[in-house]
């Protein structure tokens, strides 16, 4: 046992000495592995960070929330040209479903894609996203109020001229002033502010903090929100413990009857769950991960070939020394471990430099990434370290074996 420990110790010392004596060659070898490990860990860290940030944003949402729209959340067999002819989901669709489907906790009708200016006295905010929706939006999306209240069912049904502001909108328009009861202009019409939402943060590039919520029926009075007008959707939050698949089937059946679709005709709408959207995101993340691995492995392969090449050169240069060591009684194992350690040390140090560079980028970028948090996990660091060790071991194996099998007399003669 002690003999092997001594063998490892002496082989390691010889390897370190050889690397110190050839600093330029060592640095050049390190660069190849550093680039390879840096590429892999940088890609893994970026994809892992993207995955974590998306999942943390989705964690607060009910994945069973059902969306009825003319668009699909995921892949579909319906051709694009057919989907383009589908009618928009309308307020009439919403009313019919609300009347005929009872297994729901909350339901809302939302009109999308409307951007307007919002004015308060001399202050004007341009290109603000307006969300005309029914009162159920508050419960379906789990909104919270910082001040005031959300509009009620009566105000929603009559299309009252009231408005609820996102946190950022209220701050930009009113600064430190209390906005409740004040009048703003949207669509060139006067609306009374009755509530301000709590700050919620960004979700996939969108945030209610920068939105304005208005009763859908208020907008329906002067905008085309019919089958070929602004895009709309019905959002449904099922009751806790409800059979989601059965609920989806019932919604499809009722909406087909409402739209007069005959047996054999395809649905001219899509009923999608948020979980389908998350599954699609998981697929994209998985694809990015695999692509990143493939690209980065090429970089690592180049680094491995670089180490193997340097090790063969090192064996050639030290052939005379190998012969002297063997003639003085050095075993094949000692020579093998000497060169193997040299290759592994090169790869591990290169890998650690690559990991350090990724770590520095993560630290430096934190103040500039906003809500998006870059993460370098212990798991990814372990993968980088193990990969570097493995590459060093594989790259140094053949040169080390060739060195250990040299005949001492021939080695000394070749070196002379």
N, C-alpha and C positions, 0 to 999 in steps of 0.2 A: 504493500500500500504506500509506504513512505517513498519507495523507489519510484513509483509512478508520479507522486506529488513532486518529487525532485526533478523528474524528467520534464513534467509540465512547466515547472518554474524556470528551468534552464532554457527550455525551448522558447518560452515567452520572452525571456531576457535577450536571447539572440535575435528574436524577431523585432523587438523594440529597438535594439541597437542598429540593426540593418536599416530600419525605417529612418532613424535619426541621421544615419550616414548618407542617405540619399534623399535629402529634403525636397528637391525640385520634383523628382519622380513621385515621391509620396503625395505631394500637393496635387499634382496632375491626376493621379489615380483617385484621390479623394473627391475631386470635382465631379467625376463621372457618376460616382455613387450618390454624392450630395444632390445632384440634379435629379437623379432617378427617385430617390426617397422624397425629396422636396415635392416633386410632381405628384407622386401617389398620395402623400399625406395632405397636401394642399387641396387636391380634388376631393379626398375623403372628408376633410374638414368642411369644405364648402358645401358639399352635398348633405352631410350630416347636419350642418347648421341650418340649411334650407328646410330639411325634413323636420327638425325640432321646432323651428319658428312657425312653420305651417301648422304642425300638430298642436302647438301651444295655443295658436289662434283659433283652431277648430275645437279645442277642448271645451270651451264655454258654450258651444252650440249643440243643439239636440240633433244627432245624426239621423234621427228618424223623421225629421221635418220633410214634408212632401211638397214638391214644387210642380205646378201645372203650367206649362209654357208651350210655345211652338218650337222650342229648342231642346236638344238632348244634352244631358250632363256628361255623357260618355259616348263611346262608339255606338253607332247604329247602322242597321242594314238599309235604312230608308235613304235613297239617293238625295243628294243636295238639292237638285232641281225640283224634287217633290216637296221637300221640307220648306223650300222658299215660298211655295204656294199655300202653305198652312196659314189659316187665319190666326190673328193675335188672340190671346186669352182675354176675354172681355169682362166687364162688370156684370153682365147678364149671366155669364158662366159662373162667376163667383156666387151670385144670388141663388142660382139653381142648386149648386153643390151645397151651399150653406143650408138650404131648405131640405134637401134630400139625404144628406150624409150627416149623421148625428154623433158618430164615434170620434169626435175631435174635441180637443181642449180649447183650441183657439184657431181662428182662420182670418186671413187678411187678403185684400186685393191691392196690388201694387202696380203703379205705372212707372216704367223705367225710361232712362235715356233722355231726361229733360234737364237742360242746363240753362239757368237764367241769371240775371243780375238781381241782387238783393240790396235795397236802399234803405237807409235810415238817416233822415235829415241830409247832411252834407256827405255822409259816408256811403260809399258804393262798393260792393263786392261783386266782381264779374265771374262768370262761368261757374256758378255755384250749382251743385247737383241738388235738384228738387225731387223729393220723393212724395208724390201724391199717393196716399194709401188710406185704407180704412182704419178704424180704431184698433182692430185686432193686431196690427203691426207691433204695438207695444208689448203684447204678450208673446207673440210668435218669436220675435227676435230678442226677447229678454232685455228690452231697453230699461234704463233707470233714469230718474229725474234728479237733477241737481237743484232746480228751482221750478216752482209752479207745478203744472200737471200736463198730461197728454190729453188730447181731445177725446170726448166720450162718444158713445154710440149714437146719441141724438145729434150731436154736432157733425159726426161723420155722415150720417144719413141725409141731413139737410144741406150738407156742403157749406157749413159755416165759414166765415172769413177769419179763421184763426190759424195760427202757425206755431210750430215747435221748432226751436233752433238747436243745432248741434253746438257742442261746447266751444269749438274754435270760432264758429260763425258769430256766436253771441259775444265772445271776447273781442273780436275784430271790429264788430259794429258798435258795441256799447262800452268797450273798455271796462271801467270799474262801475259803471252805472247799472242799476237793476233794470233788466229789459222787460220784466213782467208788466203787462198793461200798455206797453209802448206800441206804436204803429210802424210797421215796415211795409215797403212796396215790393211785391213780387208779381211778375206778369203785368206790371204797371197798375196793379190793383192794391188797395190797402188791406192789410191783414193785421190782426191784433196778436201780439206775442203772449201766449198763455203758459209756455214752459221752455226750459232749457235742459238738455240732456246732460247726464254725467259724462265726464271724459272717459272714452272707452279704448282709444288706441286704434292702430291700423290693422286691417284684416285683408290680406291678399291685395294690397294696393288701394283698398277702400276703407273708409272710416265714417261712422255716423257723426263724428265730431265736426265734419265739414259738410254736413247735409242739412237740408231744411225739409221738415215734414208738414204736409198740408193735406186736409181731407180730399180724398180722391174725387168725391162728388163736386167739390168746388171747382176743380180743374175740368171735370167732364162737362161743365156748363159752357165752356168756350173753346175747348180743344177737342180734336178728333181722336177719341180713344176707342173707336170701334174696331171691327175685325181687321181693318187695313190702316189703322192709325198708329199711335205710339205703342210700343211693346208693353204688354202687361203680363202679370203672373198672379196665380192664386197660391198662397203659401199656407200650409196646414200643419198644425202641431197636434199629433195624435194624442189621445188620452193615454195616461200611464198604464202599461200592461196590455194595450190594444194589440190585436193581431194585425201587424203592419201589412203583410201580404194580402190578407182578406180585405183590408181597408183600401189598398191600392186597386184591387180587382173591382170593388164596389164603385170607386170613383170613376174608373175607366168605363164601367157599364153605364153609370148614370150620365156621364158626359157624352157618350156615344148616342144615347137616347135623346139628350138635349140638342145635339147637333144634327140629328136625323141621319146618322150613318147607318147604311144597310149592312146586313151580314155579308162578309167577304170583303168589304171596304176596309182599308187600313185606317188606324186612328190618325186623325189630323191634329194631334197634340201629343205631348210627352208627359208622362207622370214619373218624376224622378225623385229619388231620395238623396239627401246630403251625403249619406254613406257611399252612394255610387260615385259622387264627386271625390270623396276621400280615397276611394279605391283607385280612381283614375290618377290622382296625385301620387299614390304609392307606386303605381306602374311607371310614371314619369321619373320619380326619384330612383327607382330600381334601374331604369334604363340609363340614367345619368351616371349612376354608380358603376355600372358595367362598362360603359363607354370610357369613363375616366380611368378605370383599372387597365383597360386594354391600351389606351394611349400612354399611360404612365409606365406600364410594364416594358414598353419598347425603350423608354428612357433608361429604366433600370437594367435592361438587357445590355444596352450599350455600355453602361457603367461596369457590369459584370465582365463583359469581354475586355474592357480596358484593364481591369484588375488581373484577369488571366494573362493577358499579353505582357503586362509589367512583371508578373511573377515568373513567366518563362524567361524573360530577359534577365531577371534577377538570378535565376538558376544558372543561366549561361555565364553570367559575370562571376558567380561565386563557385564555379565548378572546381577550381583549384582548392578553395577553402573546404568544400565538401569532401574532397579526396583526403585532405590532411586530417579533418575531423574523423573520418571513417578509419583512416590508418592508425589513429590514436585510440581507437576503440569505440567511437560513437556508433550507436545502433541505428538501424534504419528508421526506427520509431522516432528517435531524437531528430533526425533530419526531416522526417515527414512533418512532425509537429512544429518544427521551427518555421517551415514555409507556410504551413497551414495557419498558424497563429498570425503570421505576417499578413496573409490575405484577409483573415477575419478582422484583425485590428483595423486594417485599411477601410474595410466595408463598414464596420461599426462606427468608427470615428466619422466617416463620411455621412452615415445615416444620422448620427447625433447632430452634425452640423446642419443637415437638411431639416431635422425636427426643430432645431433652435430657430432657423430662419422662418419656418411656418409660425412658431410661437411668437416671434417678434412681430410678424405681420398681423397676427390676431390681436396682440396688445396695442400696436400702433393704430390699427384701424377702428378700435372700439369707439373713440369719440366721434367718428365720422359715419358710422353705420346706422345711427338713429335707433329705431325699434328693432332692427334686424341684428341679432346677436351672433357673432362669429364664435364658434366653439371648437377647441382642440381637446378632444376627450382622451382620457387615459387609455381607452381601448385602441384608438387610432395611433397613439404614440407607441403602444405595445406592438401593434402591427408593423409600424415602421422599423422598430428596433429588431424584431424577429426577422423581417424581410432582409434587412441589411446583413444580419448575421448569416442568414441562409445563403444569400448571394455570395458573401465572402467565402463561405465554406465550399460552395460548388465551384466558384471561380478558381480557388486555390488548390482544389483537390488534385487535378491532373498534374500541374507543375510540381506539387509536393511529392506525389508518387514517383514522378520521373526523377526528381532529385534524390529520393531515398533509395532508388534502385541503381544509382551510379556505382560503377566499379571503382574502388579507391585508387588503384594504380592508373587506370585509364583517365580518371578525373584529374589526378595530379599531372599526368603527362599532357592532357589537353590544356590545362591551365598554364603550363610552362611554354 
